[in-house]
Amino acid sequence: MKKTIHPDYRAVVFRDPGAGVAFLTRSTVSSQKTIEWEDGNVYPVVDVDVSSASHPFYTGRGRVLDTAGRVERFNQRYGRR
C-alpha cells in the first residue's frame, strides 16, 4: 500500500444525541470535536442524526398502516357495481 494516498483509518466515536447512544468504531471520517471515552482515551466524535437506536425500522416504532381499511375503501370506489 502506498503511504501517501490513503486516508487515516482510526478509532472514532459516533454519537446519536437524540437517542443518547454512542459507539466506538474505526473510520476515516474526520472531526474537530473530541470526547473522552469509557477507557479514558480521547477520540474524535461525530454526531449523527439517525442510528440503529433511533431509526423506526430498528426500534419497532414505525407506523402501522391499516391495510384492511384501505382495501375496503378501494372496493367501495372501484368494486363491482
N, CA, C and O atoms as CSV, one atom per row, in Angstrom:
chain,resi,resn,atom,element,x,y,z
A,1,MET,N,N,0.826,-1.179,0.000
A,1,MET,CA,C,0.000,0.000,0.000
A,1,MET,C,C,0.874,1.247,0.000
A,1,MET,O,O,1.877,1.314,0.710
A,2,LYS,N,N,0.493,2.213,-0.785
A,2,LYS,CA,C,1.207,3.480,-0.779
A,2,LYS,C,C,0.815,4.265,0.466
A,2,LYS,O,O,-0.360,4.317,0.828
A,3,LYS,N,N,1.777,4.859,1.103
A,3,LYS,CA,C,1.544,5.560,2.366
A,3,LYS,C,C,0.830,6.895,2.186
A,3,LYS,O,O,0.111,7.318,3.091
A,4,THR,N,N,0.997,7.560,1.078
A,4,THR,CA,C,0.516,8.936,0.951
A,4,THR,C,C,-0.877,9.082,0.347
A,4,THR,O,O,-1.427,10.182,0.382
A,5,ILE,N,N,-1.469,8.033,-0.201
A,5,ILE,CA,C,-2.738,8.210,-0.907
A,5,ILE,C,C,-3.961,7.761,-0.110
A,5,ILE,O,O,-5.086,8.060,-0.512
A,6,HIS,N,N,-3.781,7.058,0.997
A,6,HIS,CA,C,-4.912,6.531,1.747
A,6,HIS,C,C,-5.246,7.433,2.937
A,6,HIS,O,O,-4.345,7.978,3.574
A,7,PRO,N,N,-6.533,7.591,3.239
A,7,PRO,CA,C,-6.910,8.418,4.398
A,7,PRO,C,C,-6.534,7.721,5.704
A,7,PRO,O,O,-6.327,6.508,5.743
A,8,ASP,N,N,-6.453,8.507,6.758
A,8,ASP,CA,C,-6.106,7.990,8.077
A,8,ASP,C,C,-7.275,7.173,8.629
A,8,ASP,O,O,-8.382,7.695,8.762
A,9,TYR,N,N,-7.045,5.914,8.946
A,9,TYR,CA,C,-8.062,4.997,9.468
A,9,TYR,C,C,-7.824,4.861,10.964
A,9,TYR,O,O,-6.818,4.292,11.388
A,10,ARG,N,N,-8.751,5.387,11.767
A,10,ARG,CA,C,-8.524,5.443,13.204
A,10,ARG,C,C,-9.831,5.222,13.950
A,10,ARG,O,O,-10.901,5.129,13.347
A,11,ALA,N,N,-9.728,5.138,15.269
A,11,ALA,CA,C,-10.910,4.961,16.119
A,11,ALA,C,C,-11.672,6.272,16.209
A,11,ALA,O,O,-11.086,7.336,16.409
A,12,VAL,N,N,-13.000,6.179,16.056
A,12,VAL,CA,C,-13.887,7.351,16.083
A,12,VAL,C,C,-15.137,6.973,16.862
A,12,VAL,O,O,-15.612,5.841,16.769
A,13,VAL,N,N,-15.669,7.916,17.630
A,13,VAL,CA,C,-16.926,7.708,18.347
A,13,VAL,C,C,-18.044,8.332,17.527
A,13,VAL,O,O,-17.974,9.508,17.172
A,14,PHE,N,N,-19.076,7.550,17.225
A,14,PHE,CA,C,-20.281,8.054,16.575
A,14,PHE,C,C,-21.342,8.193,17.657
A,14,PHE,O,O,-21.595,7.255,18.413
A,15,ARG,N,N,-21.969,9.383,17.727
A,15,ARG,CA,C,-22.919,9.675,18.793
A,15,ARG,C,C,-24.243,10.118,18.195
A,15,ARG,O,O,-24.282,10.955,17.293
A,16,ASP,N,N,-25.342,9.540,18.712
A,16,ASP,CA,C,-26.694,9.940,18.332
A,16,ASP,C,C,-27.279,10.717,19.507
A,16,ASP,O,O,-27.780,10.109,20.453
A,17,PRO,N,N,-27.225,12.054,19.467
A,17,PRO,CA,C,-27.690,12.833,20.616
A,17,PRO,C,C,-29.184,12.666,20.901
A,17,PRO,O,O,-29.602,12.774,22.054
A,18,GLY,N,N,-29.978,12.409,19.892
A,18,GLY,CA,C,-31.412,12.241,20.090
A,18,GLY,C,C,-31.755,11.004,20.892
A,18,GLY,O,O,-32.709,11.009,21.671
A,19,ALA,N,N,-30.985,9.945,20.707
A,19,ALA,CA,C,-31.240,8.696,21.420
A,19,ALA,C,C,-30.340,8.540,22.633
A,19,ALA,O,O,-30.575,7.666,23.468
A,20,GLY,N,N,-29.314,9.374,22.744
A,20,GLY,CA,C,-28.400,9.270,23.874
A,20,GLY,C,C,-27.491,8.061,23.790
A,20,GLY,O,O,-27.112,7.492,24.814
A,21,VAL,N,N,-27.138,7.664,22.572
A,21,VAL,CA,C,-26.317,6.474,22.353
A,21,VAL,C,C,-25.035,6.873,21.638
A,21,VAL,O,O,-25.046,7.720,20.744
A,22,ALA,N,N,-23.928,6.252,22.043
A,22,ALA,CA,C,-22.650,6.476,21.367
A,22,ALA,C,C,-21.945,5.134,21.244
A,22,ALA,O,O,-22.078,4.276,22.116
A,23,PHE,N,N,-21.190,4.952,20.155
A,23,PHE,CA,C,-20.425,3.718,19.989
A,23,PHE,C,C,-19.088,4.026,19.346
A,23,PHE,O,O,-18.959,4.948,18.540
A,24,LEU,N,N,-18.110,3.243,19.715
A,24,LEU,CA,C,-16.745,3.409,19.242
A,24,LEU,C,C,-16.484,2.415,18.127
A,24,LEU,O,O,-16.734,1.219,18.280
A,25,THR,N,N,-15.981,2.910,17.007
A,25,THR,CA,C,-15.648,2.069,15.868
A,25,THR,C,C,-14.477,2.715,15.137
A,25,THR,O,O,-13.974,3.755,15.562
A,26,ARG,N,N,-14.054,2.114,14.066
A,26,ARG,CA,C,-12.961,2.670,13.268
A,26,ARG,C,C,-13.522,3.253,11.988
A,26,ARG,O,O,-14.440,2.694,11.388
A,27,SER,N,N,-12.954,4.398,11.567
A,27,SER,CA,C,-13.463,5.081,10.386
A,27,SER,C,C,-12.392,6.012,9.843
A,27,SER,O,O,-11.386,6.277,10.501
A,28,THR,N,N,-12.625,6.505,8.631
A,28,THR,CA,C,-11.741,7.506,8.026
A,28,THR,C,C,-12.320,8.907,8.135
A,28,THR,O,O,-11.683,9.867,7.701
A,29,VAL,N,N,-13.510,9.048,8.702
A,29,VAL,CA,C,-14.147,10.348,8.819
A,29,VAL,C,C,-13.350,11.218,9.806
A,29,VAL,O,O,-12.794,10.719,10.785
A,30,SER,N,N,-13.309,12.517,9.529
A,30,SER,CA,C,-12.565,13.417,10.404
A,30,SER,C,C,-13.530,14.336,11.141
A,30,SER,O,O,-14.619,14.639,10.654
A,31,SER,N,N,-13.109,14.774,12.325
A,31,SER,CA,C,-13.928,15.666,13.129
A,31,SER,C,C,-13.024,16.516,14.009
A,31,SER,O,O,-11.964,16.073,14.452
A,32,GLN,N,N,-13.463,17.742,14.251
A,32,GLN,CA,C,-12.712,18.644,15.129
A,32,GLN,C,C,-13.087,18.430,16.597
A,32,GLN,O,O,-12.302,18.744,17.491
A,33,LYS,N,N,-14.292,17.892,16.845
A,33,LYS,CA,C,-14.748,17.668,18.217
A,33,LYS,C,C,-14.144,16.374,18.752
A,33,LYS,O,O,-13.914,15.429,17.997
A,34,THR,N,N,-13.890,16.339,20.059
A,34,THR,CA,C,-13.359,15.136,20.699
A,34,THR,C,C,-14.191,14.809,21.933
A,34,THR,O,O,-14.931,15.649,22.446
A,35,ILE,N,N,-14.053,13.575,22.395
A,35,ILE,CA,C,-14.760,13.115,23.580
A,35,ILE,C,C,-13.857,12.136,24.322
A,35,ILE,O,O,-13.090,11.394,23.710
A,36,GLU,N,N,-13.959,12.145,25.644
A,36,GLU,CA,C,-13.227,11.153,26.427
A,36,GLU,C,C,-14.117,9.927,26.564
A,36,GLU,O,O,-15.230,10.015,27.082
A,37,TRP,N,N,-13.630,8.795,26.104
A,37,TRP,CA,C,-14.408,7.565,26.086
A,37,TRP,C,C,-14.265,6.826,27.410
A,37,TRP,O,O,-13.496,7.248,28.274
A,38,GLU,N,N,-14.994,5.733,27.578
A,38,GLU,CA,C,-15.023,4.963,28.815
A,38,GLU,C,C,-13.660,4.401,29.200
A,38,GLU,O,O,-13.397,4.169,30.380
A,39,ASP,N,N,-12.792,4.181,28.217
A,39,ASP,CA,C,-11.479,3.616,28.514
A,39,ASP,C,C,-10.456,4.677,28.911
A,39,ASP,O,O,-9.297,4.354,29.169
A,40,GLY,N,N,-10.880,5.947,28.962
A,40,GLY,CA,C,-10.001,7.024,29.374
A,40,GLY,C,C,-9.274,7.710,28.232
A,40,GLY,O,O,-8.638,8.741,28.448
A,41,ASN,N,N,-9.347,7.176,27.036
A,41,ASN,CA,C,-8.707,7.789,25.869
A,41,ASN,C,C,-9.618,8.839,25.249
A,41,ASN,O,O,-10.836,8.801,25.423
A,42,VAL,N,N,-9.020,9.771,24.529
A,42,VAL,CA,C,-9.763,10.827,23.841
A,42,VAL,C,C,-9.841,10.481,22.360
A,42,VAL,O,O,-8.823,10.211,21.724
A,43,TYR,N,N,-11.070,10.490,21.809
A,43,TYR,CA,C,-11.312,10.137,20.414
A,43,TYR,C,C,-12.083,11.250,19.731
A,43,TYR,O,O,-12.803,11.991,20.401
A,44,PRO,N,N,-11.955,11.392,18.410
A,44,PRO,CA,C,-12.833,12.316,17.678
A,44,PRO,C,C,-14.270,11.805,17.739
A,44,PRO,O,O,-14.505,10.597,17.726
A,45,VAL,N,N,-15.223,12.720,17.804
A,45,VAL,CA,C,-16.630,12.344,17.887
A,45,VAL,C,C,-17.374,12.946,16.704
A,45,VAL,O,O,-17.140,14.093,16.324
A,46,VAL,N,N,-18.287,12.143,16.118
A,46,VAL,CA,C,-19.128,12.575,15.008
A,46,VAL,C,C,-20.580,12.400,15.443
A,46,VAL,O,O,-20.997,11.297,15.798
A,47,ASP,N,N,-21.345,13.486,15.415
A,47,ASP,CA,C,-22.764,13.420,15.757
A,47,ASP,C,C,-23.558,13.029,14.522
A,47,ASP,O,O,-23.405,13.633,13.460
A,48,VAL,N,N,-24.409,12.017,14.663
A,48,VAL,CA,C,-25.236,11.536,13.558
A,48,VAL,C,C,-26.702,11.804,13.885
A,48,VAL,O,O,-27.084,11.852,15.055
A,49,ASP,N,N,-27.511,11.978,12.857
A,49,ASP,CA,C,-28.939,12.243,13.050
A,49,ASP,C,C,-29.719,10.979,13.363
A,49,ASP,O,O,-30.625,10.993,14.196
A,50,VAL,N,N,-29.367,9.882,12.693
A,50,VAL,CA,C,-30.109,8.637,12.838
A,50,VAL,C,C,-29.123,7.505,13.066
A,50,VAL,O,O,-28.112,7.394,12.373
A,51,SER,N,N,-29.430,6.670,14.044
A,51,SER,CA,C,-28.636,5.472,14.292
A,51,SER,C,C,-29.598,4.305,14.489
A,51,SER,O,O,-30.814,4.474,14.390
A,52,SER,N,N,-29.061,3.135,14.765
A,52,SER,CA,C,-29.924,1.976,14.981
A,52,SER,C,C,-30.768,2.145,16.238
A,52,SER,O,O,-31.791,1.476,16.380
A,53,ALA,N,N,-30.365,3.021,17.152
A,53,ALA,CA,C,-31.137,3.249,18.373
A,53,ALA,C,C,-32.312,4.197,18.155
A,53,ALA,O,O,-33.250,4.198,18.953
A,54,SER,N,N,-32.283,5.001,17.098
A,54,SER,CA,C,-33.358,5.969,16.887
A,54,SER,C,C,-34.132,5.759,15.589
A,54,SER,O,O,-35.134,6.439,15.368
A,55,HIS,N,N,-33.705,4.849,14.732
A,55,HIS,CA,C,-34.386,4.642,13.455
A,55,HIS,C,C,-35.630,3.781,13.663
A,55,HIS,O,O,-35.547,2.743,14.319
A,56,PRO,N,N,-36.778,4.184,13.122
A,56,PRO,CA,C,-38.022,3.431,13.347
A,56,PRO,C,C,-37.960,1.983,12.876
A,56,PRO,O,O,-38.605,1.119,13.470
A,57,PHE,N,N,-37.209,1.702,11.836
A,57,PHE,CA,C,-37.141,0.331,11.330
A,57,PHE,C,C,-36.501,-0.600,12.358
A,57,PHE,O,O,-36.942,-1.738,12.520
A,58,TYR,N,N,-35.474,-0.130,13.047
A,58,TYR,CA,C,-34.759,-0.970,14.006
A,58,TYR,C,C,-35.416,-0.991,15.382
A,58,TYR,O,O,-35.299,-1.979,16.106
A,59,THR,N,N,-36.103,0.087,15.748
A,59,THR,CA,C,-36.679,0.167,17.085
A,59,THR,C,C,-38.100,-0.377,17.148
A,59,THR,O,O,-38.606,-0.624,18.242
A,60,GLY,N,N,-38.757,-0.571,16.012
A,60,GLY,CA,C,-40.122,-1.071,16.003
A,60,GLY,C,C,-41.157,0.008,16.255
A,60,GLY,O,O,-42.322,-0.311,16.490
A,61,ARG,N,N,-40.773,1.271,16.213
A,61,ARG,CA,C,-41.707,2.362,16.457
A,61,ARG,C,C,-42.271,2.920,15.167
A,61,ARG,O,O,-42.774,4.044,15.157
A,62,GLY,N,N,-42.206,2.181,14.095
A,62,GLY,CA,C,-42.682,2.667,12.806
A,62,GLY,C,C,-44.193,2.698,12.730
A,62,GLY,O,O,-44.879,2.134,13.583
A,63,ARG,N,N,-44.705,3.353,11.714
A,63,ARG,CA,C,-46.145,3.424,11.523
A,63,ARG,C,C,-46.675,2.088,11.031
A,63,ARG,O,O,-46.030,1.404,10.236
A,64,VAL,N,N,-47.838,1.732,11.506
A,64,VAL,CA,C,-48.533,0.545,11.030
A,64,VAL,C,C,-49.718,1.016,10.209
A,64,VAL,O,O,-50.581,1.740,10.706
A,65,LEU,N,N,-49.755,0.602,8.950
A,65,LEU,CA,C,-50.843,1.025,8.077
A,65,LEU,C,C,-52.039,0.113,8.259
A,65,LEU,O,O,-51.889,-1.095,8.436
A,66,ASP,N,N,-53.213,0.690,8.214
A,66,ASP,CA,C,-54.444,-0.072,8.312
A,66,ASP,C,C,-54.786,-0.591,6.925
A,66,ASP,O,O,-55.505,0.069,6.175
A,67,THR,N,N,-54.273,-1.773,6.577
A,67,THR,CA,C,-54.477,-2.293,5.227
A,67,THR,C,C,-55.915,-2.732,5.001
A,67,THR,O,O,-56.412,-2.649,3.878
A,68,ALA,N,N,-56.587,-3.194,6.036
A,68,ALA,CA,C,-57.979,-3.627,5.862
A,68,ALA,C,C,-58.848,-2.439,5.473
A,68,ALA,O,O,-59.695,-2.558,4.588
A,69,GLY,N,N,-58.652,-1.308,6.114
A,69,GLY,CA,C,-59.429,-0.121,5.785
A,69,GLY,C,C,-59.144,0.374,4.385
A,69,GLY,O,O,-60.036,0.891,3.712
A,70,ARG,N,N,-57.929,0.223,3.946
A,70,ARG,CA,C,-57.573,0.677,2.603
A,70,ARG,C,C,-58.205,-0.222,1.549
A,70,ARG,O,O,-58.661,0.258,0.511
A,71,VAL,N,N,-58.233,-1.518,1.810
A,71,VAL,CA,C,-58.851,-2.448,0.859
A,71,VAL,C,C,-60.350,-2.181,0.759
A,71,VAL,O,O,-60.910,-2.170,-0.337
A,72,GLU,N,N,-60.992,-1.970,1.891
A,72,GLU,CA,C,-62.430,-1.679,1.882
A,72,GLU,C,C,-62.722,-0.381,1.123
A,72,GLU,O,O,-63.686,-0.309,0.361
A,73,ARG,N,N,-61.898,0.628,1.331
A,73,ARG,CA,C,-62.082,1.888,0.618
A,73,ARG,C,C,-61.907,1.700,-0.878
A,73,ARG,O,O,-62.652,2.276,-1.670
A,74,PHE,N,N,-60.918,0.889,-1.274
A,74,PHE,CA,C,-60.702,0.610,-2.692
A,74,PHE,C,C,-61.918,-0.093,-3.282
A,74,PHE,O,O,-62.391,0.271,-4.358
A,75,ASN,N,N,-62.419,-1.100,-2.575
A,75,ASN,CA,C,-63.595,-1.835,-3.074
A,75,ASN,C,C,-64.821,-0.954,-3.155
A,75,ASN,O,O,-65.642,-1.139,-4.053
A,76,GLN,N,N,-64.975,-0.005,-2.255
A,76,GLN,CA,C,-66.108,0.921,-2.320
A,76,GLN,C,C,-66.005,1.819,-3.551
A,76,GLN,O,O,-67.014,2.117,-4.191
A,77,ARG,N,N,-64.820,2.239,-3.873
A,77,ARG,CA,C,-64.644,3.140,-5.017
A,77,ARG,C,C,-64.707,2.385,-6.342
A,77,ARG,O,O,-65.410,2.798,-7.265
A,78,TYR,N,N,-63.961,1.266,-6.433
A,78,TYR,CA,C,-63.768,0.612,-7.728
A,78,TYR,C,C,-64.298,-0.813,-7.781
A,78,TYR,O,O,-64.044,-1.528,-8.750
A,79,GLY,N,N,-65.015,-1.231,-6.775
A,79,GLY,CA,C,-65.519,-2.597,-6.726
A,79,GLY,C,C,-66.576,-2.836,-7.805
A,79,GLY,O,O,-66.946,-1.929,-8.550
A,80,ARG,N,N,-67.044,-4.067,-7.867
A,80,ARG,CA,C,-68.069,-4.383,-8.874
A,80,ARG,C,C,-69.342,-3.640,-8.557
A,80,ARG,O,O,-69.746,-3.510,-7.402
A,81,ARG,N,N,-69.951,-3.168,-9.590
A,81,ARG,CA,C,-71.171,-2.371,-9.424
A,81,ARG,C,C,-72.359,-3.125,-9.928
A,81,ARG,O,O,-73.480,-2.619,-9.874
